[in-house]
Amino acid sequence: MNAPATPTPDPSDAARARLGVPGASDTITAEVTSWPGVHTATGERGEWSFRIDRREIGHLHGDRVMHAAFPKAVWRELHEAGRVGHHPVFPGSEGWAARDIRGEDDVRDVIALLRLNYDRTMERHPATAG
């Protein structure tokens, strides 16, 4: 009797996990930098950061992943909805979040998550848009 075959992972799934969505960072950048007051900067670790003045609303690592910080209650809500996971530098911690980019739905949700932080920042610091 032969042992059941182990399913072979689809190489396209593995490639998407490593490479993300080609052009995702361009699409996300075009949208997010159209919001008043947002500019980009390259971080110390090569991340592509979206900022309002000195306040970061989130950053990208290529076309693969978005990282952003949220208040713990907001993070919990997003995590429970399956929209964010733990940041790899802070595993098990609430606040810093990671969102993989594996498809067009993820690109749209990354933009929505960055908009959430943009709106929060603008409510708290309205003068920063100028």
VOSE-319871 format. One line per field, with one value per residue: y, z, x of N, C-alpha, C, O in turn; residue number from 0. Coordinates in Angstrom, 2 decimals. Each point is the difference from the previous one (the first is absolute). Example, Ala and Ser with C-alpha at 12.3 -4.5 7.8 and 13.67 -1.06 7.14 Angstrom:
// residues 2
nY	[-5.69; 1.07]
nZ	[7.80; -1.38]
nX	[13.19; -1.39]
caY	[1.19; 1.19]
caZ	[0.00; 0.06]
caX	[-0.89; 0.82]
cY	[1.20; 1.09]
cZ	[0.00; 0.73]
cX	[0.90; -0.77]
oY	[-0.02; 1.11]
oZ	[0.66; 0.17]
oX	[1.04; 0.51]
nr	[0; 1]
This chain:
// residues 130
nY	[-1.18; 0.82; 0.70; 0.53; 0.18; 0.19; 0.83; -0.19; 0.63; 1.12; -1.04; -0.68; -2.01; -1.87; -0.71; -1.11; -2.18; -1.30; -0.91; -1.55; 2.09; -1.53; 1.10; -1.95; -0.78; -1.19; -2.17; -1.59; -0.69; -1.42; -2.14; -1.60; -0.68; -1.62; -1.49; 1.12; 1.12; -0.95; -0.83; 0.28; -2.09; 0.74; -1.96; 0.16; -0.27; 2.19; 0.32; -1.02; 1.71; -0.87; 1.83; 0.04; 1.28; 0.58; 1.04; -1.50; 0.12; 0.36; -2.25; 0.90; -2.03; 1.88; -1.74; 0.27; 1.85; -0.50; 1.88; -1.03; 2.22; -1.65; 1.49; 0.18; 1.91; 1.83; 0.45; 0.74; 2.19; 1.46; 0.31; 1.29; 2.11; -0.23; 1.69; -0.73; 0.50; -2.03; 1.73; 0.00; 2.14; 0.10; -1.51; -0.29; 1.07; 0.95; -0.03; -0.86; 1.37; -2.01; 0.98; -2.11; -0.12; -0.50; 1.90; -0.57; -2.14; -1.48; -0.51; -1.33; -2.20; -0.85; -0.36; -1.93; -1.75; -0.26; -1.05; -2.23; -1.11; -0.61; -1.62; -2.08; -0.79; -0.81; -2.12; -1.63; -0.60; 0.82; 0.53; -2.01; 0.58; 1.26]
nZ	[0.00; -1.68; 0.26; 1.74; -1.90; -0.10; 1.22; -2.19; 1.42; 0.39; -1.79; -1.10; 0.70; -0.76; -2.04; -0.17; 0.54; -1.69; -1.57; 0.97; 0.57; -1.60; 0.79; 1.05; -0.08; -1.87; -0.13; 1.00; -1.03; -1.72; 0.61; 0.58; -1.78; -0.37; 1.44; 0.29; -1.17; -1.64; 1.71; -1.76; 0.84; -0.49; 0.19; 2.24; 0.25; -0.35; 2.20; -0.73; 0.52; 1.30; -1.27; 2.24; -1.72; 2.15; -0.42; 1.33; -2.24; -0.57; 0.25; -1.64; -0.22; -0.82; -1.30; 1.46; 0.45; 1.16; 0.08; 1.68; 0.28; 1.48; -0.17; 2.06; 0.88; -0.36; 1.32; 2.08; 0.19; 0.14; 2.04; 1.49; -0.47; 1.54; 1.34; 2.11; -0.67; 0.76; 1.40; -2.11; -0.49; -0.98; -0.27; -1.22; -1.43; 1.90; -1.94; 0.88; -1.78; -0.08; -1.76; 0.39; -1.16; 0.32; 0.84; -1.85; 0.25; -0.61; -2.19; -0.91; 0.22; -1.56; -2.07; -0.34; -0.46; -2.10; -1.34; 0.12; -1.00; -2.11; -0.59; 0.17; -1.71; -1.79; 0.39; -0.32; -2.18; 1.00; 1.92; 0.85; 0.24; 1.81]
nX	[0.85; -1.25; 2.11; -1.31; -1.16; 2.23; -1.68; -0.33; 1.64; -1.88; 0.92; -1.82; -0.71; 0.99; -0.61; -1.95; 0.14; 0.77; -1.33; -1.29; -0.53; 0.35; 1.79; 0.34; 2.10; 0.34; -0.58; 1.24; 1.87; -0.27; -0.38; 1.45; 1.19; -1.52; 0.85; -1.91; 1.58; -1.20; 1.21; 1.37; -0.02; 2.06; -1.08; -0.10; -2.19; 0.30; -0.24; -1.86; 1.34; -1.62; 0.42; -0.22; 0.69; -0.24; -1.93; 0.98; -0.26; 2.13; 0.06; 1.25; -0.94; 0.90; 0.58; 1.70; 1.20; -1.89; 1.22; -1.06; 0.18; -0.35; -1.67; 0.85; -0.75; 1.24; 1.76; -0.47; -0.46; 1.69; 0.86; -1.09; 0.60; 1.61; -0.57; -0.25; 2.09; 0.62; 0.24; 0.79; -0.38; -2.03; 1.63; -1.85; 1.35; -0.73; -1.12; 1.90; -0.22; -1.01; 1.00; -0.70; 1.91; -2.17; -0.82; -1.14; -0.62; 1.59; 0.11; -1.58; 0.43; 1.36; -0.80; -1.10; 1.34; 0.72; -1.48; 0.02; 1.68; -0.41; -1.44; 0.83; 1.23; -1.09; -0.65; 1.52; 0.12; -1.81; 0.96; -0.50; -2.14; 0.19]
caY	[1.18; 1.22; 1.12; 1.07; 1.01; 1.30; 1.03; 0.88; 1.39; 0.64; 0.93; 1.38; 0.48; 0.30; 1.18; 1.17; 0.30; 0.61; 1.13; 0.91; 0.30; 0.96; 1.31; 0.38; 1.20; 1.15; 0.28; 0.50; 1.31; 0.98; 0.36; 0.57; 1.33; 0.97; 0.56; 1.22; -0.07; -1.24; -0.13; -1.28; 0.02; -1.32; -0.22; -0.57; -1.40; -0.07; 0.09; 1.16; 0.53; 1.05; 0.89; 1.32; 0.60; -1.07; -1.11; -1.08; -0.65; -1.37; -0.13; -1.19; -0.70; -0.39; -0.34; -1.18; 0.15; 1.31; 0.07; 1.22; -0.05; 0.39; -0.13; -1.42; -0.38; -0.05; -1.16; -1.22; -0.07; -0.36; -1.37; -0.91; -0.02; -0.64; 1.00; 0.18; -0.97; 0.55; 0.47; -1.01; 0.47; 0.04; -1.11; -0.11; 1.32; 0.75; 1.36; -0.09; -0.99; -0.37; -0.45; -0.53; 0.44; -1.19; 0.14; 1.34; 0.31; 0.46; 1.36; 0.90; 0.09; 0.76; 1.41; 0.31; 0.04; 1.24; 1.10; 0.00; 0.72; 1.38; 0.70; 0.13; 1.02; 1.32; 0.41; 0.38; 1.04; 0.56; 0.99; -0.66; -0.18; 1.18]
caZ	[0.00; -0.10; 0.87; -0.77; -0.53; 0.66; -1.01; -0.33; -0.04; -1.31; 0.00; -0.14; 1.34; 0.67; -0.64; 0.43; 1.39; 0.01; -0.90; 0.08; -1.23; -0.76; -0.17; 1.14; 0.68; -0.87; 0.10; 1.35; 0.12; -0.79; 0.72; 1.33; -0.13; -0.51; 1.15; 0.44; 1.07; 0.06; -0.80; 0.21; 0.40; 0.12; 1.37; 0.25; -0.41; -1.38; -0.11; -0.69; 1.07; -0.28; 1.16; 0.08; 0.74; 0.47; 0.48; -0.97; 0.04; -0.38; -1.00; -0.84; -0.33; -1.39; -0.38; 0.79; 1.32; 0.59; 1.46; 0.55; 1.42; 0.33; 1.42; 0.30; -0.24; -1.45; -0.45; 0.33; -0.91; -1.33; 0.10; 0.08; -1.32; -0.92; -0.89; 0.34; 0.88; 0.86; -0.62; 0.33; 1.02; 1.27; -0.03; 1.17; 0.52; -0.66; -0.35; -1.31; -0.83; -1.32; -0.96; -1.21; -1.26; -0.85; -1.07; -0.16; 1.19; 1.03; -0.38; 0.38; 1.45; 0.50; -0.18; 1.00; 1.31; 0.05; 0.10; 1.40; 0.77; -0.49; 0.60; 1.44; 0.17; -0.35; 1.07; 1.17; -0.36; -1.25; -0.64; -0.70; -1.43; -0.74]
caX	[-0.85; 0.77; -0.40; -0.64; 0.91; 0.00; -0.25; 1.11; -0.46; -0.01; 1.12; -0.46; -0.31; 1.27; 0.58; -0.77; 0.35; 1.33; 0.14; -1.13; -0.71; 0.81; -0.59; -0.86; 0.50; -0.28; -1.44; -0.25; 0.65; -0.75; -1.22; 0.24; 0.62; -0.99; -0.68; 0.69; 0.98; 0.77; 1.22; 0.68; 1.41; 0.59; 0.46; 1.32; 0.02; -0.45; -1.46; -0.57; -0.83; -0.98; 0.06; -0.60; 1.10; 0.89; -0.82; -0.18; -1.31; 0.26; 1.06; 0.02; 1.23; -0.21; -1.37; -0.32; -0.62; -0.17; 0.04; -0.57; -0.34; -1.37; -0.32; -0.24; -1.40; -0.19; 0.76; -0.77; -1.14; 0.53; 0.53; -1.15; -0.62; 0.93; 0.59; 1.41; 0.63; 1.04; 1.24; 1.01; 0.95; -0.73; -0.96; -0.86; -0.35; -1.06; 0.41; 0.64; -0.70; 0.53; -1.00; 0.60; -0.60; 0.03; -0.98; -0.57; -0.81; 0.94; 0.43; -1.09; -0.14; 1.15; -0.36; -1.02; 0.64; 0.77; -0.97; -0.44; 1.01; 0.02; -1.15; 0.27; 1.05; -0.54; -0.91; 0.80; 0.97; -0.54; 0.88; 1.11; -0.29; 0.39]
cY	[1.24; 1.06; 1.06; 1.04; 1.29; 1.06; 0.88; 1.43; 0.53; 1.01; 1.46; 0.58; 0.40; 1.25; 1.26; 0.39; 0.72; 1.31; 1.01; 0.15; 1.01; 1.31; 0.47; 1.27; 1.26; 0.42; 0.64; 1.41; 1.06; 0.46; 0.77; 1.39; 1.03; 0.66; 1.22; -0.26; -1.24; 0.10; -1.34; 0.24; -1.44; -0.13; -0.66; -1.45; -0.19; 0.07; 1.30; 0.53; 1.09; 0.85; 1.25; 0.75; -1.12; -1.23; -1.04; -0.59; -1.47; -0.05; -1.33; -0.58; -0.56; -0.19; -1.12; 0.22; 1.46; -0.17; 1.34; -0.20; 0.53; 0.00; -1.45; -0.44; -0.12; -1.21; -1.29; -0.19; -0.44; -1.44; -1.02; -0.12; -0.65; 0.97; 0.26; -1.16; 0.71; 0.45; -1.00; 0.42; -0.01; -1.14; -0.08; 1.33; 0.62; 1.41; 0.01; -1.17; -0.26; -0.44; -0.45; 0.51; -1.16; 0.08; 1.41; 0.41; 0.52; 1.41; 0.99; 0.14; 0.71; 1.49; 0.42; 0.09; 1.26; 1.21; 0.11; 0.77; 1.46; 0.79; 0.21; 1.12; 1.39; 0.49; 0.53; 1.19; 0.68; 0.97; -0.65; -0.19; 1.14; 0.04]
cZ	[0.00; 0.97; -0.85; -0.44; 0.80; -1.06; -0.20; -0.05; -1.43; -0.01; -0.15; 1.35; 0.75; -0.59; 0.42; 1.42; 0.07; -0.76; 0.09; -1.35; -0.78; -0.24; 1.15; 0.66; -0.84; 0.10; 1.35; 0.15; -0.76; 0.74; 1.28; -0.11; -0.63; 1.15; 0.49; 1.17; 0.04; -0.91; 0.33; 0.42; 0.04; 1.40; 0.06; -0.49; -1.42; -0.17; -0.66; 0.92; -0.50; 1.26; -0.20; 0.96; 0.42; 0.44; -1.09; 0.14; -0.42; -1.00; -0.72; -0.04; -1.40; -0.31; 0.87; 1.25; 0.40; 1.52; 0.43; 1.48; 0.18; 1.51; 0.27; -0.27; -1.49; -0.56; 0.26; -0.96; -1.40; -0.02; 0.02; -1.34; -1.05; -0.95; 0.27; 0.87; 0.85; -0.85; 0.39; 1.05; 1.38; 0.05; 1.30; 0.59; -0.81; -0.29; -1.38; -0.77; -1.30; -0.87; -1.25; -1.21; -0.98; -1.17; -0.04; 1.17; 1.13; -0.29; 0.44; 1.52; 0.63; -0.13; 1.06; 1.40; 0.16; 0.11; 1.43; 0.86; -0.43; 0.68; 1.49; 0.25; -0.27; 1.06; 1.18; -0.27; -1.30; -0.72; -0.83; -1.49; -0.83; -0.42]
cX	[0.89; -0.53; -0.68; 1.03; -0.13; -0.25; 1.23; -0.52; 0.09; 1.15; -0.43; -0.39; 1.26; 0.62; -0.74; 0.36; 1.35; 0.04; -1.13; -0.67; 0.84; -0.76; -0.87; 0.49; -0.24; -1.47; -0.32; 0.58; -0.78; -1.25; 0.32; 0.64; -0.93; -0.77; 0.79; 0.96; 0.86; 1.22; 0.65; 1.44; 0.49; 0.57; 1.36; 0.13; -0.54; -1.50; -0.41; -1.08; -0.94; -0.11; -0.84; 0.92; 0.94; -0.77; -0.19; -1.40; 0.12; 1.14; -0.11; 1.40; -0.24; -1.47; -0.56; -0.83; -0.08; 0.09; -0.55; -0.30; -1.42; -0.16; -0.41; -1.43; -0.30; 0.73; -0.78; -1.17; 0.46; 0.50; -1.13; -0.71; 0.91; 0.69; 1.47; 0.47; 1.04; 1.20; 1.10; 1.01; -0.65; -1.02; -0.79; -0.42; -1.13; 0.51; 0.63; -0.59; 0.75; -1.17; 0.74; -0.75; 0.16; -0.96; -0.55; -0.89; 0.88; 0.48; -1.07; -0.11; 1.19; -0.29; -1.03; 0.60; 0.84; -0.94; -0.53; 1.00; 0.10; -1.12; 0.20; 1.01; -0.56; -0.99; 0.78; 0.91; -0.43; 0.92; 1.09; -0.25; 0.53; 1.38]
oY	[0.10; 0.08; 0.17; 0.32; 0.42; 0.03; 0.43; 0.28; -0.32; 0.90; 0.90; 1.20; 1.04; 0.84; 1.03; 1.19; 0.90; 0.96; 1.15; -0.93; 1.13; 0.00; 1.12; 0.89; 1.07; 1.19; 1.00; 0.89; 1.11; 1.19; 1.07; 0.88; 1.18; 0.97; -0.04; -0.62; -0.06; 0.42; -0.67; 1.07; -0.92; 0.87; -0.33; -0.44; -1.10; -0.13; 1.00; -0.59; 0.84; -0.51; 0.47; -0.30; -0.73; -1.00; 0.30; -0.30; -0.76; 1.03; -0.95; 0.72; -1.10; 0.74; -0.58; -0.78; 0.82; -0.95; 1.03; -1.13; 0.98; -0.71; -0.66; -1.09; -0.91; -0.71; -0.86; -1.10; -0.86; -0.72; -1.02; -1.04; -0.15; -0.42; 0.45; -0.69; 1.22; -0.64; -0.40; -0.85; -0.05; 0.26; 0.11; 0.03; -0.21; 0.57; 0.41; -1.10; 0.84; -0.64; 0.81; 0.26; -0.23; -0.87; 0.83; 1.17; 0.90; 0.81; 1.03; 1.09; 0.70; 0.76; 1.08; 0.87; 0.63; 0.97; 1.10; 0.84; 0.88; 1.08; 1.07; 0.81; 0.94; 1.21; 0.98; 0.77; -0.13; 0.14; 0.70; -0.35; -0.14; 0.96]
oZ	[0.79; 0.25; -1.16; 0.72; 0.36; -1.01; 0.96; -0.69; -0.74; 0.84; 0.46; 0.22; 0.66; 0.72; 0.25; 0.32; 0.82; 0.44; -0.42; -0.81; 0.45; -0.46; -0.03; 0.31; 0.55; 0.11; 0.06; 0.55; 0.52; 0.01; 0.24; 0.81; -0.08; -0.22; 0.06; 1.00; 0.80; -1.16; 0.96; -0.22; 0.25; 0.47; -1.03; -0.32; -0.40; -1.12; 0.08; 0.12; -0.81; 1.09; -1.11; 1.20; -0.85; 0.38; -1.07; 1.11; 0.10; -0.52; 0.48; 0.08; -0.16; 0.49; -0.33; 0.30; -0.38; 0.56; -0.62; 0.45; -0.62; 0.70; -0.87; -0.53; -0.43; -0.85; -0.87; -0.47; -0.62; -0.97; -0.69; -0.32; -1.15; -1.02; -0.89; 0.65; -0.02; -0.99; 1.16; 0.66; 1.02; 0.15; 1.09; 0.93; -1.21; 0.81; -0.97; 0.53; -0.47; 0.48; -0.69; 0.06; -0.54; -0.87; 0.86; 0.36; 0.74; 0.91; 0.60; 0.51; 1.01; 0.93; 0.58; 0.79; 1.05; 0.68; 0.51; 0.82; 0.84; 0.55; 0.53; 0.90; 0.74; 0.24; 0.63; 0.91; -1.01; -1.22; -0.74; -0.72; -1.22; -0.64]
oX	[0.94; -1.20; 0.34; 0.95; -1.10; 0.70; 0.64; -0.98; 0.93; 0.03; 0.70; 0.18; 0.04; 0.54; 0.62; 0.08; 0.18; 0.64; 0.16; -0.01; 0.17; -1.14; -0.52; -0.80; -0.25; -0.31; -0.72; -0.65; -0.19; -0.32; -0.56; -0.31; 0.35; -0.71; 1.23; -0.36; 0.93; -0.09; -0.39; 0.57; -0.78; 0.73; 0.60; 1.10; -0.36; -0.50; 0.71; -1.07; 0.39; -0.24; -0.23; 0.04; 0.50; 0.62; -0.54; -0.44; -0.96; 0.43; -0.63; 0.99; -0.51; -0.86; -1.03; -0.91; 0.85; -0.53; 0.28; -0.21; -0.40; 0.73; -0.57; -0.22; -0.70; -0.54; -0.10; -0.25; -0.62; -0.21; 0.06; -0.57; -0.40; 0.55; 0.72; -0.79; 0.13; 0.35; 0.07; 0.59; 0.70; -1.20; 0.56; -0.81; -0.10; 0.73; -0.64; -0.13; 0.76; -0.93; 0.63; -1.20; 1.08; 0.00; 0.32; -0.07; -0.39; 0.14; 0.31; -0.24; -0.16; 0.26; 0.11; -0.39; 0.00; 0.33; -0.22; -0.39; 0.24; 0.23; -0.31; -0.17; 0.30; -0.09; -0.40; 0.31; 0.70; -0.09; 0.69; 0.94; 0.12; 0.42]
nr	[0; 1; 2; 3; 4; 5; 6; 7; 8; 9; 10; 11; 12; 13; 14; 15; 16; 17; 18; 19; 20; 21; 22; 23; 24; 25; 26; 27; 28; 29; 30; 31; 32; 33; 34; 35; 36; 37; 38; 39; 40; 41; 42; 43; 44; 45; 46; 47; 48; 49; 50; 51; 52; 53; 54; 55; 56; 57; 58; 59; 60; 61; 62; 63; 64; 65; 66; 67; 68; 69; 70; 71; 72; 73; 74; 75; 76; 77; 78; 79; 80; 81; 82; 83; 84; 85; 86; 87; 88; 89; 90; 91; 92; 93; 94; 95; 96; 97; 98; 99; 100; 101; 102; 103; 104; 105; 106; 107; 108; 109; 110; 111; 112; 113; 114; 115; 116; 117; 118; 119; 120; 121; 122; 123; 124; 125; 126; 127; 128; 129]
